C-alpha cells in the first residue's frame, strides 16, 4: 500500500541485479505521508512492474472470480479470487494468468516483467491457497531453491533446514491445529519424541 521515497529505486536495482520481486493488488497507492502517488497506480512501482492498475473492485462474500493460467506460463490450473480484484493493463509485462468471469474476463490477474537479470511479478487479486501454492512452487523452480524436504507439504505445514556446517536439522512445523501426515523418502530422527 505505502511506498516510501527511494524504495522503488532500491527495488529496481535489486531486480536488475537478478532479484525476484513480488507485489500484490493495492501496492504503491500512497507515499509515507499517506498521500496518493500521482501518475496512476501502482505509483512509483509502475515502471518496475510493467503494469498500470485502472481500478480495484471489492467483491461481496458471495462473489468470486476465476483466475486461469495461460499456456506456457509455468503454471497450470485455475484458482478462485475473492474479496479484491484489480483491473490491470500490461505496460511491458508478460501476462501469466487472466480472469475468466464477469467484466474482468480476459484481464491479467498475474504478470511478470523482465528487468535486467531479474523479474518483477504482480498478483492483481486476493486468491485461494491453491494459487499461492502453485505460484510459490513456480518461484522455487525458477530460482532453483533447495527444499528442506523433497515432498509435497499439506497446507499449513512448513519445513526449514538449518546447518552448523557439519550437521543438518530439518524443522517441520504444523500451524493447522490438526494432525498432519507427510510422505517421507528419507529416515529422520524425531528430536522431540525420539
C-alpha positions as CSV (number, residue, x, y, z in Angstrom):
1,X,0.0,0.0,0.0
2,X,2.6,2.5,1.1
3,X,5.8,3.1,-0.9
4,X,8.2,5.5,0.7
5,X,10.6,7.7,-1.3
6,X,13.5,5.8,-2.7
7,X,12.0,2.3,-2.2
8,X,11.1,1.8,-5.9
9,X,14.7,2.7,-7.0
10,X,16.1,0.2,-4.5
11,X,13.6,-2.5,-5.6
12,X,14.5,-1.9,-9.3
13,X,18.3,-2.1,-8.5
14,X,17.6,-5.4,-6.7
15,X,15.7,-6.8,-9.7
16,X,18.2,-5.6,-12.3
17,X,20.9,-7.4,-10.4
18,X,18.9,-10.7,-10.6
19,X,16.4,-10.4,-7.8
20,X,12.8,-11.5,-7.9
21,X,10.2,-9.0,-6.6
22,X,6.6,-9.8,-5.9
23,X,3.9,-7.2,-5.4
24,X,0.2,-7.6,-5.0
25,X,-3.0,-5.6,-5.5
26,X,-3.2,-2.3,-3.8
27,X,0.5,-1.7,-3.9
28,X,2.1,1.7,-4.4
29,X,-1.0,3.6,-3.6
30,X,0.4,6.2,-1.2
31,X,3.6,7.8,0.0
32,X,5.0,8.0,3.5
33,X,2.6,10.8,4.4
34,X,-0.4,8.7,3.2
35,X,-0.9,10.9,0.1
36,X,-1.7,9.2,-3.2
37,X,1.1,8.9,-5.7
38,X,0.4,10.9,-8.9
39,X,0.5,9.3,-12.3
40,X,-1.6,6.2,-11.7
41,X,-1.1,3.0,-9.7
42,X,1.0,1.2,-8.6
43,X,2.7,4.6,-8.2
44,X,6.5,4.6,-8.4
45,X,6.4,0.8,-8.8
46,X,4.6,1.1,-12.2
47,X,7.8,1.0,-14.4
48,X,9.3,-1.9,-12.4
49,X,6.1,-4.0,-12.5
50,X,5.3,-3.1,-16.1
51,X,1.6,-2.7,-15.4
52,X,-1.0,0.1,-14.8
53,X,-3.8,-0.6,-12.3
54,X,-7.0,1.0,-13.6
55,X,-9.2,0.1,-10.6
56,X,-9.8,-2.3,-7.7
57,X,-13.1,-4.0,-7.1
58,X,-14.3,-5.2,-3.7
59,X,-16.3,-8.4,-4.0
60,X,-19.1,-9.4,-1.6
61,X,-18.7,-12.6,0.4
62,X,-20.9,-14.5,-2.1
63,X,-18.9,-13.4,-5.1
64,X,-15.7,-14.8,-6.6
65,X,-13.9,-14.9,-9.9
66,X,-11.7,-17.5,-11.6
67,X,-8.1,-16.9,-12.4
68,X,-6.7,-19.3,-15.1
69,X,-3.1,-19.8,-16.0
70,X,-2.1,-19.2,-19.6
71,X,-0.4,-21.9,-21.6
72,X,3.4,-21.8,-21.3
73,X,3.2,-19.6,-18.2
74,X,4.9,-22.0,-15.9
75,X,1.6,-22.5,-14.0
76,X,-1.2,-24.9,-14.5
77,X,-4.8,-24.8,-13.5
78,X,-7.3,-22.3,-12.3
79,X,-8.0,-20.7,-8.9
80,X,-10.6,-18.7,-7.1
81,X,-10.1,-14.9,-6.5
82,X,-12.1,-13.5,-3.6
83,X,-12.6,-10.1,-1.9
84,X,-10.4,-7.9,-4.1
85,X,-9.8,-8.0,-7.8
86,X,-7.8,-5.3,-9.7
87,X,-8.3,-4.4,-13.3
88,X,-4.7,-4.0,-14.7
89,X,-3.2,-3.3,-18.1
90,X,0.3,-4.6,-19.1
91,X,2.8,-1.9,-19.9
92,X,5.6,-4.2,-20.9
93,X,4.8,-7.0,-18.5
94,X,4.1,-10.6,-19.7
95,X,0.7,-12.0,-18.7
96,X,0.8,-15.3,-16.9
97,X,-2.8,-15.7,-15.8
98,X,-6.2,-14.0,-16.6
99,X,-9.6,-13.6,-15.0
100,X,-12.3,-15.7,-16.7
101,X,-15.5,-14.3,-15.3
102,X,-17.7,-11.2,-15.5
103,X,-16.4,-8.0,-16.9
104,X,-12.9,-8.9,-15.7
105,X,-12.7,-11.8,-18.3
106,X,-9.5,-11.6,-20.3
107,X,-7.8,-9.0,-18.0
108,X,-4.5,-10.0,-16.5
109,X,-4.5,-11.4,-12.9
110,X,-0.8,-12.3,-12.7
111,X,2.1,-10.7,-14.7
112,X,5.8,-10.9,-14.8
113,X,8.2,-8.1,-16.0
114,X,11.7,-9.0,-17.0
115,X,14.0,-6.2,-15.7
116,X,17.7,-6.7,-16.1
117,X,18.7,-10.1,-14.8
118,X,15.6,-10.4,-12.6
119,X,11.8,-10.4,-12.7
120,X,9.0,-8.4,-11.0
121,X,5.7,-10.2,-10.5
122,X,2.3,-8.6,-9.9
123,X,-0.6,-10.5,-8.4
124,X,-3.8,-8.5,-9.1
125,X,-6.2,-10.4,-6.9
126,X,-6.7,-12.0,-3.5
127,X,-6.5,-15.7,-4.3
128,X,-7.1,-19.0,-2.6
129,X,-4.4,-21.1,-1.0
130,X,-4.1,-23.3,-4.1
131,X,-2.9,-20.3,-6.2
132,X,-0.3,-19.4,-3.6
133,X,1.0,-23.0,-3.5
134,X,1.2,-23.1,-7.3
135,X,2.8,-19.6,-7.6
136,X,5.4,-20.2,-4.9
137,X,6.2,-23.7,-6.4
138,X,6.8,-21.9,-9.7
139,X,9.2,-19.5,-8.0
140,X,11.0,-22.3,-6.3
141,X,11.7,-23.9,-9.7
142,X,12.7,-20.6,-11.4
143,X,15.1,-19.7,-8.5
144,X,16.3,-23.3,-8.2
145,X,15.7,-23.1,-4.4
146,X,16.6,-26.2,-2.4
147,X,13.7,-27.7,-0.5
148,X,14.0,-28.7,3.2
149,X,12.2,-31.9,2.3
150,X,11.5,-33.3,-1.1
151,X,7.8,-33.9,-0.6
152,X,4.5,-32.1,-1.0
153,X,3.5,-30.4,2.2
154,X,-0.1,-30.1,3.4
155,X,-1.5,-26.6,3.7
156,X,-0.3,-25.1,7.0
157,X,2.8,-27.3,7.3
158,X,6.2,-25.6,6.9
159,X,9.7,-27.1,6.8
160,X,13.1,-25.4,7.2
161,X,16.6,-26.7,7.1
162,X,19.4,-25.5,9.3
163,X,23.1,-26.5,9.5
164,X,26.1,-25.8,11.6
165,X,28.4,-26.7,8.7
166,X,28.6,-30.3,9.7
167,X,25.2,-31.5,10.7
168,X,21.7,-30.6,9.3
169,X,18.4,-30.2,11.1
170,X,15.0,-30.2,9.4
171,X,12.3,-28.5,11.3
172,X,8.7,-29.4,10.5
173,X,6.1,-27.1,11.9
174,X,2.3,-27.7,11.7
175,X,0.3,-24.5,12.0
176,X,-3.1,-26.1,11.4
177,X,-4.0,-27.4,14.9
178,X,-4.8,-30.8,13.3
179,X,-2.6,-33.9,12.9
180,X,-0.9,-33.9,9.5
181,X,0.9,-36.7,7.7
182,X,4.0,-36.4,5.4
183,X,5.2,-38.9,2.8
184,X,9.0,-39.0,3.6
185,X,11.5,-40.9,1.4
186,X,14.3,-40.4,4.0
187,X,14.8,-41.6,7.5
188,X,14.7,-38.8,10.1
189,X,15.2,-38.7,13.8
190,X,12.5,-37.0,15.9
191,X,14.3,-34.7,18.3
192,X,11.2,-34.2,20.4
193,X,10.0,-37.7,21.0
194,X,13.0,-39.8,20.0
